[in-house]
Amino acid sequence: MKKKNIAIIAHVDHGKTTLVDKLLQASGTFRENENVQERAMDSNDIERERGITILAKTTAINYKDYRINILDTPGHADFGGEVERIMNMVDSVLLVVDAYEGTMPQTRFVLKKAMEAKVKPIVVVNKIDKEAARPKEVIDEVMELFIDLGAEIEDLEFPVVYVSAINGTSSFSPDLSTQEEDMTKVLDIIIENAKDPDIEEGSLQFQPALLDYNDFVGRIGIGLVKRGNIKVGQMVSCMRIDGSIKQFRVAKIYGFLGLKRIEIDSAEAGDIIAIAGLPDISVGETICEVGKEEALPLLHVDEPTLQMTFGVNTSPFCGKDGDLVTARKIEDRLFKETERDVSLRVESLDNESWLVSGRGELHLGILIENMRREGYELQVSKPKVIIKEIDGQTCEPYEELQIECPEDSVGSVIEKLGTRGANMENMTNVNGLVRLVYTIPSRGLIGFSTDFMTLTKGYGVMNHSFKEYKPYESVDIGERSLGVLVSMENGKSTAYALGALEDRGVMFVEPGEDIYEGMIVGEHSRDNDLAVNVIKSKNLTNTRSAGKDHTVVLKRPRLITLEYALDYINSDELVEITPHHIRLRKKILNTEQRKKAENKK
C-alpha cells in the first residue's frame, strides 16, 4: 500500500481536530454503527473541556490505494516544540486557516517551522460557512505570509481547498454554493499534491520525535522509519545524544489506524510507528541495526521559558481533600511526567519542593490541573521567567503578542501594556476591531490575560508566541498593584463578617466556607494588605432592638480558577491546590510573623 505522511497545522481554534474527525469519517475508517464523539482525537478530558489540542496525536486512514498517516498538532504556542519535531516525520502539511480570522500569530509560527523543514504546504480554508467569511482576502493574506517568510516560487503555487469542517463539506471554489456534502475533495487534494515519503536505500534508521508512556511497556518512542526495516524481537543499537551506544531488543512495535494503536510485527521505511523496549529512549536519538550505526541529525527541543516551585501542601487543611499528599508521591508524579514531556524539567530543591520549568503558563497549568484531578494536593508559587546568560549578558525571553479588541477599549489596553514593558510594532483596523502587534517581555504577560479580559469586557482576543532572548531590562513588571484581605483567624466565614468588610474590597469567599489564618479571602481596594476577621459572628443579646434585623445581602464573590490564581498571586503568596478547592494564601501564615517579615524588608 502506498503511503502519504502529513501533519495538520494551524493557529489555535482554526479547526484542525474537527477536520481530522471528518477525514476519518469520510475515509470509512469507522464502522457505520460505531459511536464516535466529536473531536475524537482530543482524548484527554482537559482537551475536550477547553477545546484545544495539548498533545500531538497520530492517526492513519486508508483511502483508495493509500495509507494516509495524519499528525494532529497543538495550535498553542506553549506546545510549539512538538510542531517543530513533527515536521521531521512528514513530507507535506495541511495549513488550516479560518475563513474570517485569516492568518494569526500561530499561523505564522507553524508555517515558518514547515518551511524550514522543507515540507510541501496545502492550504485548507476552513469555516467557509461563517457569515463574515472572506475567503479571497484570506488567501491573499496567506500569499503575503508565504512571501514574508521567504517562500520559493514553487511554494507560492500552493493548492487550496475550501471546507466547513463542522458541517463536513468541501469544494475547490470559495463560493459557498459549490460546497459538496463530503470531505473527499480534501482527501483527493492530499493524494494528488502531498509528496511521497522520501525513502533512502540502506540499513535501518528510526528517530523518535515524540514520547509516550504506559505502565505496561514503559516509555514509547514515536517517529518515522527513515530507511530500512525493523521487526519485533530484533536487537538494535540506540545512538544516544551524548554519542554513546546502547543495544536493546525491540519489545513492541505499534502502528496507527483510526483512533487505535495496533500491535504490528514489523515496519518499513516511510512508516510512522511507536516502539517500546528501551526504558529511557529519548527524542532525537537514532535507532540503527547493530554494527551499522549511523546517526541522524539531532532534533531541536524547545527550551523552557517559565518556572515555578511546586511544594507539599503545608496549609492547616492538608489531607482533608486529596489522597496523594506526601513528598514521595508528588515527586514520583512529576518525574513520571518528564517521561513523556520532553519540554518539562524537574529538579529537586529540598525534600518537600521542586523547581518545575516549562514552556509557559498553559503548559504548567495543565500539569497542575491533571495532578489535581488525580487526587494530589500541592502548593505552587508565582510563575517566573527563566533568565539566561548569553555572551556574558543577562537576557530574558520576549514574545510577539497580537491583540484584537473593540475600538472603545484600545486606549486602556495600550496604557496597560505600556506599564508592562511592551513595544508596539503595528496597529491596524480589521472589520471594526483594532489589531495590535507588540513585542513584550514574557514576564510582562504573566497576569495580563485577566486584566485584558476585564479591559475588553470579554470581547478581546490575544495570542502570543516566543520570539527571542533579549537583554534584561530592570523594570518592575508583573507584581499586582492592589493589596489583599488576609484572614487573621481560623473557623467558618459568616455573612455578618463578610457584609461588614464589603466596602474594603472584593471578596473571594462565601459564608460557611472553612477559613484558616493566612488565607487570602479578598482583594483590598488599596495597595496594602489588610488582616481581617471573616469568622466574626453577631453578638446576641436578650434585648430586642427597635430596628428590625435585615437579611444580609452579599455581593457575589469573585470566582477563583486555576489560571486566575496563578496570574493573580504576588511573589510572597502561594496557590493551594486540592482536588476540590483552589485557595490563595500567604507564604507566612501567622499574622504576627508576617508583619515582622514585612517590617524587616
KAQUINOR-V846060 format. One record per backbone hydrogen bond with DSSP energy under -1.0 kcal/mol. NH is the residue of the N-H (numbers start at 1). CO is the residue of the C=O. E is the energy in kcal/mol with one decimal. If there is no record, write none. Layout:
nh->(NH NH)
co->(CO CO)
e->(E E)
This chain:
nh->(2 4 6 7 8 9 14 19 20 21 22 23 24 25 26 27 28 29 34 42 43 48 49 50 51 52 57 59 61 63 66 67 68 69 70 71 72 73 79 80 84 85 86 87 88 89 91 92 93 94 95 96 97 99 102 108 109 110 111 112 113 114 115 116 117 118 119 120 122 123 124 125 126 128 130 133 134 138 139 140 141 142 143 144 145 146 147 148 149 150 151 161 162 163 164 168 169 170 171 178 179 180 182 187 188 189 190 191 192 193 194 199 205 206 207 209 210 212 214 218 220 221 222 223 225 226 227 230 232 233 234 236 237 238 239 240 243 246 248 250 251 252 254 255 257 258 260 262 264 267 269 270 271 273 274 275 276 281 284 285 286 287 288 292 305 306 307 308 310 311 312 318 320 323 324 330 331 332 333 334 335 336 337 338 339 340 341 344 345 347 349 350 354 355 356 357 358 364 365 366 367 368 369 370 371 372 373 374 375 376 377 378 379 380 381 384 386 388 390 393 395 396 398 399 400 401 402 403 404 405 409 410 413 414 415 416 417 418 420 422 423 425 426 428 430 433 434 435 436 437 438 439 440 442 444 445 448 452 453 454 455 456 458 459 461 463 465 467 468 470 472 475 483 485 486 487 488 491 493 494 498 499 500 504 506 508 512 513 515 518 519 520 521 522 523 524 525 530 532 558 565 566 567 568 569 573 574 575 576 577 578 583 585 586 587 594 595 596 597 598 599 600 601)
co->(65 67 69 92 71 94 11 15 16 17 18 19 20 21 22 23 25 24 31 39 41 44 45 46 47 47 72 70 68 66 63 2 61 4 59 6 57 8 76 77 80 81 82 83 85 86 5 5 120 7 122 9 124 126 98 104 105 106 107 108 109 110 111 112 113 115 114 91 93 159 95 161 97 163 127 130 99 134 135 136 137 138 139 140 141 142 143 144 145 147 146 123 171 125 169 164 164 180 162 175 176 170 180 183 184 185 186 187 188 189 190 197 227 287 224 222 222 220 218 214 212 275 210 273 271 205 205 267 265 250 231 248 288 246 286 244 240 238 236 234 276 276 274 262 260 60 257 255 253 230 228 225 268 223 254 221 252 278 208 282 239 206 237 289 358 358 384 356 354 379 352 315 317 375 375 326 327 328 329 330 331 332 333 334 336 337 337 341 357 355 353 353 310 347 308 345 306 360 361 362 363 364 365 366 367 368 369 370 372 371 324 577 311 575 309 307 305 395 393 390 388 470 468 440 465 438 463 436 461 434 406 407 409 410 411 412 413 414 417 417 439 437 437 435 433 430 405 428 403 426 401 423 399 397 441 442 445 448 449 450 451 452 453 456 404 402 400 398 398 396 394 473 526 522 530 519 532 515 513 534 494 495 496 501 523 521 493 510 491 487 516 584 485 485 506 483 504 484 486 507 561 562 563 564 565 570 585 380 583 378 581 576 574 518 572 590 591 592 593 594 595 596 597)
e->(-1.4 -1.9 -2.9 -1.6 -2.8 -2.4 -1.4 -1.8 -2.1 -2.1 -2.0 -2.1 -2.5 -2.0 -2.7 -1.7 -1.3 -1.8 -1.4 -1.4 -1.8 -2.1 -2.3 -2.6 -1.6 -1.0 -2.2 -2.6 -2.2 -2.5 -2.4 -2.9 -3.2 -2.7 -2.9 -1.8 -2.3 -1.4 -1.9 -1.8 -2.1 -1.9 -2.2 -1.3 -1.4 -2.4 -2.1 -1.3 -2.7 -2.8 -2.8 -2.6 -2.7 -2.5 -2.1 -1.9 -1.9 -2.7 -2.3 -2.3 -1.9 -2.0 -2.7 -2.3 -1.5 -1.0 -2.0 -2.4 -2.5 -2.4 -2.8 -2.3 -2.5 -1.8 -1.7 -1.5 -3.2 -2.1 -2.2 -1.7 -2.2 -2.4 -2.5 -2.5 -2.2 -2.4 -2.3 -2.9 -1.9 -1.7 -2.2 -2.1 -3.1 -2.9 -2.2 -1.4 -1.7 -1.8 -1.9 -1.7 -1.5 -2.8 -1.7 -1.6 -3.0 -2.2 -1.8 -2.1 -2.5 -2.1 -2.3 -1.3 -2.0 -1.7 -1.2 -3.0 -2.1 -2.3 -2.0 -2.1 -3.2 -2.3 -2.8 -2.5 -2.6 -2.2 -1.3 -2.3 -2.6 -3.0 -1.5 -2.9 -2.9 -3.2 -3.3 -2.8 -1.3 -2.3 -2.4 -2.4 -2.1 -1.5 -3.1 -3.4 -2.1 -3.1 -2.2 -2.1 -2.8 -2.2 -1.0 -3.1 -2.1 -2.3 -2.1 -2.4 -2.1 -1.6 -2.5 -1.5 -1.5 -3.4 -3.0 -1.9 -1.9 -2.3 -3.2 -2.3 -2.9 -2.7 -2.1 -1.9 -2.1 -1.1 -2.4 -2.1 -2.8 -2.3 -2.0 -2.3 -2.5 -1.9 -1.6 -1.2 -1.0 -1.1 -1.7 -1.2 -2.2 -2.0 -2.3 -1.6 -2.9 -3.0 -2.8 -2.8 -3.2 -2.1 -2.8 -2.3 -1.2 -2.2 -2.4 -2.4 -2.3 -2.6 -2.0 -1.3 -1.2 -2.2 -2.1 -2.4 -2.4 -2.1 -1.7 -3.0 -2.3 -2.8 -2.9 -1.9 -3.6 -2.9 -3.1 -3.1 -2.9 -2.8 -3.3 -2.9 -2.7 -2.0 -1.5 -1.0 -1.9 -2.8 -2.2 -2.2 -2.5 -1.8 -1.3 -1.9 -2.8 -3.6 -1.6 -2.6 -3.4 -2.2 -2.8 -3.4 -2.8 -2.6 -3.1 -2.3 -2.5 -2.8 -1.5 -1.3 -1.9 -2.9 -2.2 -1.7 -2.8 -2.2 -2.0 -2.1 -2.7 -2.4 -1.8 -2.8 -1.3 -2.5 -3.0 -2.5 -3.1 -2.8 -2.7 -2.8 -2.1 -2.5 -2.5 -2.3 -2.3 -2.6 -1.6 -2.2 -1.7 -3.6 -3.0 -1.3 -3.4 -2.6 -1.9 -2.5 -2.6 -1.2 -3.1 -1.7 -2.4 -2.6 -3.0 -2.6 -2.6 -2.4 -2.1 -2.4 -2.0 -1.8 -2.7 -2.5 -3.1 -3.2 -2.6 -2.5 -2.2 -2.4 -2.4 -2.3 -2.1 -2.2 -2.3 -2.2 -2.3 -2.0 -1.4)
